[in-house]
Amino acid sequence: MSRSKKFNTKYSPEFKVSAILDMREHGLSYHETVRKYCGVSTRREIDSYRKTLRQWERMNILLKISCLPRSTYYYNLKQGKVNKYKGIKQEIENIFTENKQRYGYRRILLALRQKGIVLNHKTVHKLMRNMGLHGKRRKKKIF
């Protein structure tokens, strides 16, 4: 069986910059990038590329065009994530300070559930640990 064409073309720095800018600014997908920068015009040709190239090979092509190391790409991708617990962290901190820093994760979990926020106890414990919040402990009695 014959494989599809491989991308052995050497790209100029201007070409790489324009490809990256278009990908970032216009949110181009893989298909659009291949269509625009690799000279593939029809949907059938794109589908043949898609069948022959695996996901990591496609990523290699895009990283090769951009001259960007794989680790840098994934690092920046990770940095762009939105913290889905941002509002809940604020709510946990409010409950914690309202109760004079005496509540642990169990009592905060109950207070959150009374307010209609349903979370797993492990999630509340993890968020409090990451924020550095822990309830005051009683002093040991010395007899």
N, CA, C and O atoms as CSV, one atom per row, in Angstrom:
chain,resi,resn,atom,element,x,y,z
A,1,MET,N,N,0.829,-1.190,0.000
A,1,MET,CA,C,0.000,0.000,0.000
A,1,MET,C,C,0.868,1.247,0.000
A,1,MET,O,O,1.909,1.304,0.655
A,2,SER,N,N,0.433,2.205,-0.722
A,2,SER,CA,C,1.189,3.448,-0.773
A,2,SER,C,C,0.640,4.427,0.252
A,2,SER,O,O,-0.565,4.484,0.493
A,3,ARG,N,N,1.510,5.170,0.830
A,3,ARG,CA,C,1.109,6.181,1.807
A,3,ARG,C,C,0.960,7.516,1.109
A,3,ARG,O,O,1.492,7.729,0.020
A,4,SER,N,N,0.248,8.388,1.735
A,4,SER,CA,C,0.063,9.724,1.164
A,4,SER,C,C,1.364,10.501,1.196
A,4,SER,O,O,2.349,10.067,1.794
A,5,LYS,N,N,1.355,11.646,0.550
A,5,LYS,CA,C,2.526,12.511,0.536
A,5,LYS,C,C,2.884,12.925,1.955
A,5,LYS,O,O,2.011,13.140,2.795
A,6,LYS,N,N,4.151,13.029,2.199
A,6,LYS,CA,C,4.588,13.521,3.498
A,6,LYS,C,C,5.065,14.950,3.328
A,6,LYS,O,O,5.436,15.369,2.231
A,7,PHE,N,N,5.052,15.686,4.417
A,7,PHE,CA,C,5.436,17.083,4.380
A,7,PHE,C,C,6.938,17.203,4.609
A,7,PHE,O,O,7.372,17.378,5.747
A,8,ASN,N,N,7.724,17.115,3.566
A,8,ASN,CA,C,9.163,17.260,3.667
A,8,ASN,C,C,9.620,18.636,3.212
A,8,ASN,O,O,10.818,18.873,3.056
A,9,THR,N,N,8.692,19.528,3.001
A,9,THR,CA,C,8.997,20.857,2.508
A,9,THR,C,C,9.656,21.675,3.608
A,9,THR,O,O,9.260,21.587,4.770
A,10,LYS,N,N,10.656,22.466,3.251
A,10,LYS,CA,C,11.261,23.395,4.199
A,10,LYS,C,C,10.523,24.713,4.082
A,10,LYS,O,O,10.336,25.233,2.982
A,11,TYR,N,N,10.110,25.244,5.200
A,11,TYR,CA,C,9.306,26.452,5.204
A,11,TYR,C,C,10.140,27.649,5.622
A,11,TYR,O,O,11.019,27.540,6.476
A,12,SER,N,N,9.856,28.794,5.011
A,12,SER,CA,C,10.557,30.021,5.366
A,12,SER,C,C,10.023,30.560,6.688
A,12,SER,O,O,8.899,30.236,7.071
A,13,PRO,N,N,10.805,31.374,7.393
A,13,PRO,CA,C,10.335,31.943,8.660
A,13,PRO,C,C,9.068,32.787,8.501
A,13,PRO,O,O,8.212,32.783,9.386
A,14,GLU,N,N,8.940,33.506,7.391
A,14,GLU,CA,C,7.745,34.323,7.159
A,14,GLU,C,C,6.513,33.432,7.027
A,14,GLU,O,O,5.436,33.755,7.527
A,15,PHE,N,N,6.697,32.308,6.345
A,15,PHE,CA,C,5.605,31.359,6.165
A,15,PHE,C,C,5.155,30.803,7.520
A,15,PHE,O,O,3.959,30.698,7.791
A,16,LYS,N,N,6.124,30.451,8.361
A,16,LYS,CA,C,5.808,29.893,9.677
A,16,LYS,C,C,5.064,30.906,10.534
A,16,LYS,O,O,4.090,30.576,11.210
A,17,VAL,N,N,5.535,32.131,10.493
A,17,VAL,CA,C,4.898,33.185,11.290
A,17,VAL,C,C,3.464,33.402,10.825
A,17,VAL,O,O,2.558,33.532,11.648
A,18,SER,N,N,3.250,33.443,9.503
A,18,SER,CA,C,1.886,33.656,9.010
A,18,SER,C,C,0.969,32.490,9.365
A,18,SER,O,O,-0.207,32.698,9.662
A,19,ALA,N,N,1.496,31.262,9.339
A,19,ALA,CA,C,0.687,30.101,9.702
A,19,ALA,C,C,0.282,30.164,11.167
A,19,ALA,O,O,-0.875,29.921,11.507
A,20,ILE,N,N,1.232,30.490,12.030
A,20,ILE,CA,C,0.934,30.574,13.458
A,20,ILE,C,C,-0.042,31.701,13.759
A,20,ILE,O,O,-0.973,31.516,14.542
A,21,LEU,N,N,0.153,32.855,13.158
A,21,LEU,CA,C,-0.745,33.983,13.398
A,21,LEU,C,C,-2.167,33.653,12.964
A,21,LEU,O,O,-3.125,33.971,13.669
A,22,ASP,N,N,-2.305,33.014,11.803
A,22,ASP,CA,C,-3.640,32.636,11.346
A,22,ASP,C,C,-4.278,31.612,12.271
A,22,ASP,O,O,-5.469,31.696,12.573
A,23,MET,N,N,-3.481,30.641,12.723
A,23,MET,CA,C,-4.025,29.625,13.623
A,23,MET,C,C,-4.511,30.257,14.916
A,23,MET,O,O,-5.580,29.907,15.417
A,24,ARG,N,N,-3.737,31.182,15.457
A,24,ARG,CA,C,-4.091,31.791,16.743
A,24,ARG,C,C,-5.200,32.828,16.604
A,24,ARG,O,O,-6.180,32.789,17.348
A,25,GLU,N,N,-5.057,33.743,15.669
A,25,GLU,CA,C,-5.994,34.853,15.553
A,25,GLU,C,C,-7.349,34.430,15.012
A,25,GLU,O,O,-8.388,34.859,15.513
A,26,HIS,N,N,-7.332,33.590,13.991
A,26,HIS,CA,C,-8.576,33.215,13.336
A,26,HIS,C,C,-9.120,31.877,13.806
A,26,HIS,O,O,-10.195,31.461,13.374
A,27,GLY,N,N,-8.397,31.201,14.683
A,27,GLY,CA,C,-8.860,29.927,15.208
A,27,GLY,C,C,-9.010,28.864,14.135
A,27,GLY,O,O,-9.997,28.129,14.111
A,28,LEU,N,N,-8.024,28.785,13.245
A,28,LEU,CA,C,-8.099,27.815,12.164
A,28,LEU,C,C,-7.994,26.398,12.696
A,28,LEU,O,O,-7.215,26.123,13.608
A,29,SER,N,N,-8.779,25.504,12.123
A,29,SER,CA,C,-8.700,24.098,12.485
A,29,SER,C,C,-7.583,23.445,11.688
A,29,SER,O,O,-6.924,24.090,10.872
A,30,TYR,N,N,-7.380,22.163,11.936
A,30,TYR,CA,C,-6.350,21.426,11.201
A,30,TYR,C,C,-6.666,21.416,9.712
A,30,TYR,O,O,-5.781,21.623,8.881
A,31,HIS,N,N,-7.942,21.174,9.376
A,31,HIS,CA,C,-8.336,21.108,7.969
A,31,HIS,C,C,-8.081,22.432,7.258
A,31,HIS,O,O,-7.565,22.463,6.141
A,32,GLU,N,N,-8.447,23.511,7.915
A,32,GLU,CA,C,-8.260,24.826,7.307
A,32,GLU,C,C,-6.776,25.156,7.129
A,32,GLU,O,O,-6.378,25.759,6.132
A,33,THR,N,N,-5.958,24.746,8.120
A,33,THR,CA,C,-4.525,24.994,8.022
A,33,THR,C,C,-3.920,24.216,6.867
A,33,THR,O,O,-3.128,24.755,6.095
A,34,VAL,N,N,-4.293,22.948,6.748
A,34,VAL,CA,C,-3.775,22.130,5.650
A,34,VAL,C,C,-4.228,22.699,4.317
A,34,VAL,O,O,-3.443,22.787,3.373
A,35,ARG,N,N,-5.486,23.083,4.241
A,35,ARG,CA,C,-6.033,23.632,2.993
A,35,ARG,C,C,-5.307,24.910,2.589
A,35,ARG,O,O,-4.989,25.111,1.417
A,36,LYS,N,N,-5.048,25.768,3.570
A,36,LYS,CA,C,-4.473,27.069,3.253
A,36,LYS,C,C,-2.967,27.014,3.014
A,36,LYS,O,O,-2.468,27.653,2.088
A,37,TYR,N,N,-2.232,26.256,3.840
A,37,TYR,CA,C,-0.777,26.331,3.804
A,37,TYR,C,C,-0.089,25.171,3.110
A,37,TYR,O,O,1.076,25.292,2.731
A,38,CYS,N,N,-0.767,24.061,2.935
A,38,CYS,CA,C,-0.102,22.901,2.327
A,38,CYS,C,C,-0.591,22.630,0.917
A,38,CYS,O,O,-0.198,21.627,0.322
A,39,GLY,N,N,-1.422,23.477,0.371
A,39,GLY,CA,C,-1.835,23.349,-1.016
A,39,GLY,C,C,-2.870,22.279,-1.273
A,39,GLY,O,O,-3.063,21.884,-2.422
A,40,VAL,N,N,-3.536,21.800,-0.253
A,40,VAL,CA,C,-4.579,20.793,-0.435
A,40,VAL,C,C,-5.895,21.541,-0.545
A,40,VAL,O,O,-6.233,22.352,0.318
A,41,SER,N,N,-6.639,21.265,-1.614
A,41,SER,CA,C,-7.812,22.096,-1.856
A,41,SER,C,C,-9.137,21.376,-1.628
A,41,SER,O,O,-10.076,21.991,-1.122
A,42,THR,N,N,-9.247,20.121,-1.975
A,42,THR,CA,C,-10.547,19.460,-1.903
A,42,THR,C,C,-10.719,18.719,-0.587
A,42,THR,O,O,-9.754,18.358,0.088
A,43,ARG,N,N,-11.964,18.511,-0.255
A,43,ARG,CA,C,-12.291,17.797,0.976
A,43,ARG,C,C,-11.805,16.340,0.902
A,43,ARG,O,O,-11.411,15.756,1.911
A,44,ARG,N,N,-11.840,15.778,-0.283
A,44,ARG,CA,C,-11.409,14.390,-0.462
A,44,ARG,C,C,-9.915,14.233,-0.157
A,44,ARG,O,O,-9.506,13.261,0.477
A,45,GLU,N,N,-9.114,15.187,-0.608
A,45,GLU,CA,C,-7.678,15.141,-0.325
A,45,GLU,C,C,-7.421,15.285,1.171
A,45,GLU,O,O,-6.565,14.605,1.736
A,46,ILE,N,N,-8.173,16.179,1.799
A,46,ILE,CA,C,-8.012,16.370,3.241
A,46,ILE,C,C,-8.388,15.092,3.976
A,46,ILE,O,O,-7.706,14.705,4.925
A,47,ASP,N,N,-9.457,14.434,3.556
A,47,ASP,CA,C,-9.853,13.185,4.198
A,47,ASP,C,C,-8.803,12.101,4.011
A,47,ASP,O,O,-8.590,11.284,4.907
A,48,SER,N,N,-8.140,12.085,2.848
A,48,SER,CA,C,-7.081,11.093,2.651
A,48,SER,C,C,-5.903,11.380,3.583
A,48,SER,O,O,-5.299,10.450,4.118
A,49,TYR,N,N,-5.569,12.662,3.782
A,49,TYR,CA,C,-4.531,13.004,4.752
A,49,TYR,C,C,-4.960,12.577,6.149
A,49,TYR,O,O,-4.165,12.045,6.924
A,50,ARG,N,N,-6.202,12.815,6.449
A,50,ARG,CA,C,-6.727,12.520,7.773
A,50,ARG,C,C,-6.668,11.033,8.078
A,50,ARG,O,O,-6.368,10.635,9.203
A,51,LYS,N,N,-6.953,10.218,7.082
A,51,LYS,CA,C,-6.924,8.775,7.290
A,51,LYS,C,C,-5.508,8.255,7.460
A,51,LYS,O,O,-5.272,7.334,8.242
A,52,THR,N,N,-4.570,8.837,6.734
A,52,THR,CA,C,-3.211,8.303,6.766
A,52,THR,C,C,-2.386,8.837,7.925
A,52,THR,O,O,-1.502,8.142,8.426
A,53,LEU,N,N,-2.657,10.037,8.350
A,53,LEU,CA,C,-1.872,10.626,9.433
A,53,LEU,C,C,-2.586,10.450,10.754
A,53,LEU,O,O,-3.784,10.711,10.859
A,54,ARG,N,N,-1.866,10.017,11.749
A,54,ARG,CA,C,-2.445,9.900,13.084
A,54,ARG,C,C,-2.426,11.272,13.751
A,54,ARG,O,O,-1.852,12.227,13.227
A,55,GLN,N,N,-3.061,11.348,14.910
A,55,GLN,CA,C,-3.157,12.628,15.616
A,55,GLN,C,C,-1.777,13.191,15.948
A,55,GLN,O,O,-1.536,14.382,15.750
A,56,TRP,N,N,-0.885,12.366,16.441
A,56,TRP,CA,C,0.429,12.890,16.829
A,56,TRP,C,C,1.237,13.307,15.615
A,56,TRP,O,O,2.062,14.216,15.707
A,57,GLU,N,N,1.013,12.656,14.471
A,57,GLU,CA,C,1.715,13.074,13.266
A,57,GLU,C,C,1.209,14.437,12.800
A,57,GLU,O,O,1.988,15.272,12.339
A,58,ARG,N,N,-0.105,14.658,12.924
A,58,ARG,CA,C,-0.654,15.967,12.569
A,58,ARG,C,C,-0.072,17.041,13.476
A,58,ARG,O,O,0.267,18.137,13.029
A,59,MET,N,N,0.037,16.707,14.755
A,59,MET,CA,C,0.595,17.673,15.692
A,59,MET,C,C,2.057,17.949,15.352
A,59,MET,O,O,2.519,19.085,15.457
A,60,ASN,N,N,2.782,16.912,14.945
A,60,ASN,CA,C,4.183,17.120,14.542
A,60,ASN,C,C,4.283,18.082,13.380
A,60,ASN,O,O,5.180,18.924,13.348
A,61,ILE,N,N,3.377,17.969,12.427
A,61,ILE,CA,C,3.395,18.859,11.270
A,61,ILE,C,C,3.169,20.301,11.706
A,61,ILE,O,O,3.890,21.207,11.289
A,62,LEU,N,N,2.160,20.503,12.548
A,62,LEU,CA,C,1.866,21.864,13.000
A,62,LEU,C,C,3.005,22.427,13.851
A,62,LEU,O,O,3.326,23.612,13.766
A,63,LEU,N,N,3.610,21.570,14.668
A,63,LEU,CA,C,4.734,22.036,15.473
A,63,LEU,C,C,5.955,22.313,14.610
A,63,LEU,O,O,6.734,23.221,14.901
A,64,LYS,N,N,6.123,21.534,13.550
A,64,LYS,CA,C,7.240,21.749,12.637
A,64,LYS,C,C,7.076,23.074,11.897
A,64,LYS,O,O,8.045,23.809,11.708
A,65,ILE,N,N,5.851,23.373,11.481
A,65,ILE,CA,C,5.580,24.633,10.798
A,65,ILE,C,C,5.873,25.810,11.718
A,65,ILE,O,O,6.419,26.825,11.285
A,66,SER,N,N,5.510,25.670,12.980
A,66,SER,CA,C,5.647,26.786,13.908
A,66,SER,C,C,7.006,26.875,14.576
A,66,SER,O,O,7.294,27.864,15.249
A,67,CYS,N,N,7.867,25.843,14.401
A,67,CYS,CA,C,9.172,25.785,15.085
A,67,CYS,C,C,8.986,25.906,16.595
A,67,CYS,O,O,9.769,26.571,17.273
A,68,LEU,N,N,7.969,25.273,17.105
A,68,LEU,CA,C,7.633,25.339,18.515
A,68,LEU,C,C,7.858,23.971,19.144
A,68,LEU,O,O,7.347,22.977,18.628
A,69,PRO,N,N,8.609,23.886,20.246
A,69,PRO,CA,C,8.785,22.587,20.898
A,69,PRO,C,C,7.456,22.065,21.441
A,69,PRO,O,O,6.595,22.838,21.860
A,70,ARG,N,N,7.307,20.761,21.425
A,70,ARG,CA,C,6.063,20.132,21.883
A,70,ARG,C,C,5.751,20.498,23.337
A,70,ARG,O,O,4.603,20.786,23.675
A,71,SER,N,N,6.772,20.485,24.189
A,71,SER,CA,C,6.551,20.781,25.600
A,71,SER,C,C,6.051,22.208,25.797
A,71,SER,O,O,5.204,22.457,26.655
A,72,THR,N,N,6.567,23.140,25.010
A,72,THR,CA,C,6.125,24.532,25.104
A,72,THR,C,C,4.680,24.668,24.675
A,72,THR,O,O,3.909,25.406,25.289
A,73,TYR,N,N,4.308,23.953,23.615
A,73,TYR,CA,C,2.926,23.994,23.136
A,73,TYR,C,C,1.973,23.519,24.227
A,73,TYR,O,O,0.983,24.191,24.516
A,74,TYR,N,N,2.261,22.367,24.837
A,74,TYR,CA,C,1.363,21.833,25.855
A,74,TYR,C,C,1.390,22.666,27.129
A,74,TYR,O,O,0.377,22.769,27.820
A,75,TYR,N,N,2.533,23.260,27.448
A,75,TYR,CA,C,2.618,24.132,28.613
A,75,TYR,C,C,1.711,25.344,28.436
A,75,TYR,O,O,0.962,25.704,29.344
A,76,ASN,N,N,1.781,25.974,27.260
A,76,ASN,CA,C,0.951,27.155,26.993
A,76,ASN,C,C,-0.519,26.772,26.888
A,76,ASN,O,O,-1.390,27.553,27.271
A,77,LEU,N,N,-0.799,25.603,26.382
A,77,LEU,CA,C,-2.176,25.138,26.309
A,77,LEU,C,C,-2.750,24.969,27.709
A,77,LEU,O,O,-3.908,25.301,27.963
A,78,LYS,N,N,-1.933,24.454,28.602
A,78,LYS,CA,C,-2.353,24.238,29.982
A,78,LYS,C,C,-2.563,25.563,30.714
A,78,LYS,O,O,-3.465,25.679,31.543
A,79,GLN,N,N,-1.733,26.556,30.409
A,79,GLN,CA,C,-1.827,27.858,31.074
A,79,GLN,C,C,-3.113,28.591,30.720
A,79,GLN,O,O,-3.593,29.412,31.500
A,80,GLY,N,N,-3.666,28.305,29.563
A,80,GLY,CA,C,-4.854,29.002,29.113
A,80,GLY,C,C,-6.152,28.488,29.724
A,80,GLY,O,O,-7.216,29.063,29.497
A,81,LYS,N,N,-6.069,27.410,30.498
A,81,LYS,CA,C,-7.289,26.838,31.066
A,81,LYS,C,C,-7.892,27.763,32.118
A,81,LYS,O,O,-7.183,28.419,32.881
A,82,VAL,N,N,-9.196,27.791,32.134
A,82,VAL,CA,C,-9.909,28.602,33.104
A,82,VAL,C,C,-10.141,27.763,34.352
A,82,VAL,O,O,-10.520,26.595,34.259
A,83,ASN,N,N,-9.916,28.351,35.509
A,83,ASN,CA,C,-10.117,27.639,36.761
A,83,ASN,C,C,-11.617,27.490,37.003
A,83,ASN,O,O,-12.308,28.476,37.255
A,84,LYS,N,N,-12.117,26.260,36.927
A,84,LYS,CA,C,-13.560,26.066,37.047
A,84,LYS,C,C,-14.060,26.192,38.482
A,84,LYS,O,O,-15.268,26.274,38.704
A,85,TYR,N,N,-13.161,26.210,39.452
A,85,TYR,CA,C,-13.564,26.332,40.850
A,85,TYR,C,C,-13.324,27.739,41.402
A,85,TYR,O,O,-13.283,27.920,42.618
A,86,LYS,N,N,-13.165,28.728,40.533
A,86,LYS,CA,C,-12.834,30.077,40.986
A,86,LYS,C,C,-13.904,30.642,41.921
A,86,LYS,O,O,-13.588,31.146,42.999
A,87,GLY,N,N,-15.168,30.556,41.507
A,87,GLY,CA,C,-16.248,31.075,42.337
A,87,GLY,C,C,-16.439,30.279,43.614
A,87,GLY,O,O,-16.759,30.835,44.664
A,88,ILE,N,N,-16.241,28.989,43.516
A,88,ILE,CA,C,-16.406,28.119,44.681
A,88,ILE,C,C,-15.288,28.381,45.686
A,88,ILE,O,O,-15.526,28.348,46.894
A,89,LYS,N,N,-14.084,28.639,45.207
A,89,LYS,CA,C,-12.984,28.967,46.115
A,89,LYS,C,C,-13.295,30.232,46.907
A,89,LYS,O,O,-13.027,30.311,48.106
A,90,GLN,N,N,-13.861,31.215,46.221
A,90,GLN,CA,C,-14.224,32.459,46.896
A,90,GLN,C,C,-15.289,32.193,47.957
A,90,GLN,O,O,-15.231,32.745,49.056
A,91,GLU,N,N,-16.254,31.352,47.624
A,91,GLU,CA,C,-17.326,31.007,48.570
A,91,GLU,C,C,-16.763,30.258,49.776
A,91,GLU,O,O,-17.169,30.517,50.909
A,92,ILE,N,N,-15.837,29.337,49.542
A,92,ILE,CA,C,-15.208,28.598,50.644
A,92,ILE,C,C,-14.457,29.552,51.561
A,92,ILE,O,O,-14.537,29.445,52.785
A,93,GLU,N,N,-13.728,30.485,50.958
A,93,GLU,CA,C,-12.973,31.441,51.763
A,93,GLU,C,C,-13.904,32.347,52.585
A,93,GLU,O,O,-13.603,32.676,53.732
A,94,ASN,N,N,-15.038,32.745,51.989
A,94,ASN,CA,C,-16.004,33.569,52.721
A,94,ASN,C,C,-16.570,32.811,53.922
A,94,ASN,O,O,-16.642,33.356,55.024
A,95,ILE,N,N,-16.968,31.564,53.712
A,95,ILE,CA,C,-17.507,30.748,54.815
A,95,ILE,C,C,-16.452,30.564,55.888
A,95,ILE,O,O,-16.750,30.632,57.080
A,96,PHE,N,N,-15.212,30.332,55.464
A,96,PHE,CA,C,-14.116,30.097,56.401
A,96,PHE,C,C,-13.864,31.324,57.276
A,96,PHE,O,O,-13.690,31.189,58.487
A,97,THR,N,N,-13.841,32.524,56.677
A,97,THR,CA,C,-13.570,33.737,57.448
A,97,THR,C,C,-14.770,34.166,58.280
A,97,THR,O,O,-14.592,34.718,59.366
A,98,GLU,N,N,-15.997,33.924,57.798
A,98,GLU,CA,C,-17.197,34.276,58.568
A,98,GLU,C,C,-17.252,33.498,59.878
A,98,GLU,O,O,-17.780,33.993,60.874
A,99,ASN,N,N,-16.718,32.304,59.879
A,99,ASN,CA,C,-16.766,31.449,61.064
A,99,ASN,C,C,-15.442,31.441,61.821
A,99,ASN,O,O,-15.090,30.452,62.465
A,100,LYS,N,N,-14.725,32.535,61.738
A,100,LYS,CA,C,-13.492,32.783,62.493
A,100,LYS,C,C,-12.452,31.693,62.299
A,100,LYS,O,O,-11.734,31.336,63.232
A,101,GLN,N,N,-12.375,31.166,61.082
A,101,GLN,CA,C,-11.386,30.164,60.687
A,101,GLN,C,C,-11.467,28.894,61.534
A,101,GLN,O,O,-10.456,28.240,61.790
A,102,ARG,N,N,-12.672,28.560,61.959
A,102,ARG,CA,C,-12.848,27.371,62.796
A,102,ARG,C,C,-13.380,26.175,62.011
A,102,ARG,O,O,-13.296,25.039,62.478
A,103,TYR,N,N,-13.925,26.423,60.828
A,103,TYR,CA,C,-14.531,25.337,60.063
A,103,TYR,C,C,-13.486,24.561,59.284
A,103,TYR,O,O,-12.594,25.132,58.657
A,104,GLY,N,N,-13.620,23.260,59.340
A,104,GLY,CA,C,-12.813,22.389,58.507
A,104,GLY,C,C,-13.587,22.069,57.233
A,104,GLY,O,O,-14.632,22.661,56.965
A,105,TYR,N,N,-13.067,21.135,56.460
A,105,TYR,CA,C,-13.699,20.864,55.162
A,105,TYR,C,C,-15.081,20.237,55.310
A,105,TYR,O,O,-15.936,20.429,54.446
A,106,ARG,N,N,-15.316,19.492,56.387
A,106,ARG,CA,C,-16.626,18.843,56.553
A,106,ARG,C,C,-17.731,19.873,56.814
A,106,ARG,O,O,-18.806,19.815,56.218
A,107,ARG,N,N,-17.444,20.807,57.707
A,107,ARG,CA,C,-18.446,21.823,58.026
A,107,ARG,C,C,-18.637,22.781,56.854
A,107,ARG,O,O,-19.753,23.238,56.603
A,108,ILE,N,N,-17.564,23.086,56.140
A,108,ILE,CA,C,-17.680,23.953,54.963
A,108,ILE,C,C,-18.488,23.250,53.890
A,108,ILE,O,O,-19.274,23.885,53.187
A,109,LEU,N,N,-18.302,21.941,53.757
A,109,LEU,CA,C,-19.087,21.159,52.798
A,109,LEU,C,C,-20.580,21.263,53.125
A,109,LEU,O,O,-21.404,21.445,52.228
A,110,LEU,N,N,-20.919,21.148,54.394
A,110,LEU,CA,C,-22.327,21.270,54.795
A,110,LEU,C,C,-22.865,22.675,54.536
A,110,LEU,O,O,-24.002,22.833,54.092
A,111,ALA,N,N,-22.056,23.688,54.811
A,111,ALA,CA,C,-22.481,25.070,54.562
A,111,ALA,C,C,-22.684,25.317,53.062
A,111,ALA,O,O,-23.623,26.009,52.668
A,112,LEU,N,N,-21.812,24.757,52.237
A,112,LEU,CA,C,-21.978,24.899,50.792
A,112,LEU,C,C,-23.254,24.216,50.317
A,112,LEU,O,O,-23.969,24.749,49.468
A,113,ARG,N,N,-23.539,23.043,50.861
A,113,ARG,CA,C,-24.749,22.324,50.462
A,113,ARG,C,C,-26.008,23.067,50.903
A,113,ARG,O,O,-27.031,23.006,50.222
A,114,GLN,N,N,-25.943,23.772,52.043
A,114,GLN,CA,C,-27.084,24.581,52.471
A,114,GLN,C,C,-27.309,25.742,51.512
A,114,GLN,O,O,-28.439,26.200,51.344
A,115,LYS,N,N,-26.247,26.218,50.887
A,115,LYS,CA,C,-26.372,27.302,49.910
A,115,LYS,C,C,-26.718,26.790,48.516
A,115,LYS,O,O,-26.904,27.581,47.591
A,116,GLY,N,N,-26.805,25.463,48.361
A,116,GLY,CA,C,-27.196,24.891,47.079
A,116,GLY,C,C,-26.039,24.501,46.170
A,116,GLY,O,O,-26.246,24.180,44.999
A,117,ILE,N,N,-24.821,24.528,46.707
A,117,ILE,CA,C,-23.645,24.136,45.931
A,117,ILE,C,C,-23.288,22.710,46.323
A,117,ILE,O,O,-22.898,22.450,47.461
A,118,VAL,N,N,-23.421,21.794,45.380
A,118,VAL,CA,C,-23.153,20.392,45.664
A,118,VAL,C,C,-21.776,20.028,45.118
A,118,VAL,O,O,-21.524,20.114,43.916
A,119,LEU,N,N,-20.894,19.623,46.023
A,119,LEU,CA,C,-19.544,19.187,45.671
A,119,LEU,C,C,-19.210,17.931,46.455
A,119,LEU,O,O,-19.818,17.649,47.487
A,120,ASN,N,N,-18.247,17.187,45.961
A,120,ASN,CA,C,-17.738,16.031,46.673
A,120,ASN,C,C,-16.861,16.520,47.822
A,120,ASN,O,O,-16.211,17.560,47.711
A,121,HIS,N,N,-16.841,15.771,48.926
A,121,HIS,CA,C,-16.035,16.181,50.072
A,121,HIS,C,C,-14.546,16.202,49.731
A,121,HIS,O,O,-13.796,17.007,50.283
A,122,LYS,N,N,-14.115,15.323,48.824
A,122,LYS,CA,C,-12.703,15.298,48.434
A,122,LYS,C,C,-12.324,16.568,47.672
A,122,LYS,O,O,-11.210,17.073,47.809
A,123,THR,N,N,-13.252,17.076,46.876
A,123,THR,CA,C,-12.996,18.302,46.125
A,123,THR,C,C,-12.846,19.489,47.073
A,123,THR,O,O,-11.944,20.311,46.908
A,124,VAL,N,N,-13.732,19.577,48.068
A,124,VAL,CA,C,-13.656,20.671,49.045
A,124,VAL,C,C,-12.351,20.574,49.824
A,124,VAL,O,O,-11.682,21.580,50.057
A,125,HIS,N,N,-11.996,19.363,50.222
A,125,HIS,CA,C,-10.746,19.164,50.966
A,125,HIS,C,C,-9.535,19.568,50.121
A,125,HIS,O,O,-8.619,20.218,50.624
A,126,LYS,N,N,-9.527,19.188,48.842
A,126,LYS,CA,C,-8.426,19.525,47.941
A,126,LYS,C,C,-8.327,21.041,47.745
A,126,LYS,O,O,-7.232,21.601,47.783
A,127,LEU,N,N,-9.471,21.707,47.536
A,127,LEU,CA,C,-9.459,23.158,47.331
A,127,LEU,C,C,-8.958,23.886,48.573
A,127,LEU,O,O,-8.179,24.834,48.473
A,128,MET,N,N,-9.408,23.441,49.741
A,128,MET,CA,C,-8.958,24.084,50.984
A,128,MET,C,C,-7.464,23.864,51.204
A,128,MET,O,O,-6.756,24.772,51.641
A,129,ARG,N,N,-6.988,22.662,50.903
A,129,ARG,CA,C,-5.572,22.364,51.068
A,129,ARG,C,C,-4.736,23.231,50.125
A,129,ARG,O,O,-3.689,23.746,50.517
A,130,ASN,N,N,-5.199,23.393,48.878
A,130,ASN,CA,C,-4.472,24.218,47.914
A,130,ASN,C,C,-4.471,25.692,48.303
A,130,ASN,O,O,-3.515,26.413,48.015
A,131,MET,N,N,-5.543,26.142,48.957
A,131,MET,CA,C,-5.610,27.545,49.383
A,131,MET,C,C,-4.916,27.761,50.721
A,131,MET,O,O,-4.740,28.902,51.147
A,132,GLY,N,N,-4.521,26.678,51.391
A,132,GLY,CA,C,-3.828,26.799,52.673
A,132,GLY,C,C,-4.780,27.058,53.828
A,132,GLY,O,O,-4.381,27.647,54.832
A,133,LEU,N,N,-6.022,26.631,53.708
A,133,LEU,CA,C,-7.014,26.832,54.762
A,133,LEU,C,C,-7.182,25.548,55.564
A,133,LEU,O,O,-7.379,24.470,55.005
A,134,HIS,N,N,-7.102,25.683,56.874
A,134,HIS,CA,C,-7.422,24.557,57.748
A,134,HIS,C,C,-7.956,25.112,59.052
A,134,HIS,O,O,-7.506,26.150,59.535
A,135,GLY,N,N,-8.928,24.400,59.618
A,135,GLY,CA,C,-9.587,24.884,60.828
A,135,GLY,C,C,-8.667,24.852,62.035
A,135,GLY,O,O,-7.691,24.104,62.086
A,136,LYS,N,N,-9.015,25.694,63.008
A,136,LYS,CA,C,-8.242,25.716,64.246
A,136,LYS,C,C,-8.479,24.423,65.009
A,136,LYS,O,O,-9.588,23.889,65.030
A,137,ARG,N,N,-7.432,23.939,65.625
A,137,ARG,CA,C,-7.537,22.694,66.383
A,137,ARG,C,C,-7.496,23.020,67.879
A,137,ARG,O,O,-6.883,23.998,68.309
A,138,ARG,N,N,-8.162,22.176,68.646
A,138,ARG,CA,C,-8.130,22.361,70.082
A,138,ARG,C,C,-6.757,21.984,70.632
A,138,ARG,O,O,-6.084,21.099,70.104
A,139,LYS,N,N,-6.370,22.647,71.664
A,139,LYS,CA,C,-5.107,22.309,72.319
A,139,LYS,C,C,-5.290,21.024,73.126
A,139,LYS,O,O,-6.354,20.757,73.684
A,140,LYS,N,N,-4.227,20.251,73.166
A,140,LYS,CA,C,-4.288,19.009,73.922
A,140,LYS,C,C,-4.304,19.341,75.419
A,140,LYS,O,O,-3.608,20.248,75.877
A,141,LYS,N,N,-5.108,18.590,76.162
A,141,LYS,CA,C,-5.187,18.796,77.598
A,141,LYS,C,C,-4.050,18.025,78.263
A,141,LYS,O,O,-3.824,16.849,77.978
A,142,ILE,N,N,-3.363,18.694,79.127
A,142,ILE,CA,C,-2.283,18.067,79.871
A,142,ILE,C,C,-2.788,17.802,81.273
A,142,ILE,O,O,-3.200,18.727,81.973
A,143,PHE,N,N,-2.759,16.546,81.689
A,143,PHE,CA,C,-3.282,16.178,83.019
A,143,PHE,C,C,-2.202,16.190,84.035
A,143,PHE,O,O,-2.454,15.907,85.206
